[in-house]
């Protein structure tokens, strides 16, 4: 009798683990967003300040072009514009995460030329993310400042999940900003060389 109970309990635990694993995959991929509004906690995302040797107009164009114009083929595995307006787009972003999964987020991206780009999460692994890229001219260069806020539900459990998501999110932002810096500086140098 005791052995049957242990086997039944083991089967129940295995079934629960399977369900939780499935829910985890759905949340990470962005197929399931839990936006309960219960026990909401917000946290700042790690700010990032970078000096870019290019004017704000060039930096802005590097960031905005894939959204407002045609998305280059090289970026199709990372982003897809779902709806495009003059200064607002709806875009899906794809990020590789541990475990061989691809996290999908859907965000609005608002462009205020040439000094600010704002992102707001609509669907993803957490219920709330708001971010901004601020571009300030400084002696022929640009001071690029990233700030963001992430919100999770369900008190401590959500905060625990948010810490894991934030690490991957901040890493993706750092990678993106490095690419923006390199391309903006390349374009600025190319423009400078042509004007000589």
Secondary structure as UniProt FT lines:
FT   HELIX           2..29
FT   STRAND          41..52
FT   HELIX           56..68
FT   HELIX           73..75
FT   TURN            76..78
FT   STRAND          79..84
FT   STRAND          88..97
FT   TURN            98..100
FT   STRAND          101..112
FT   TURN            113..115
FT   STRAND          116..123
FT   STRAND          128..138
FT   TURN            139..140
FT   STRAND          141..152
FT   HELIX           155..195
//
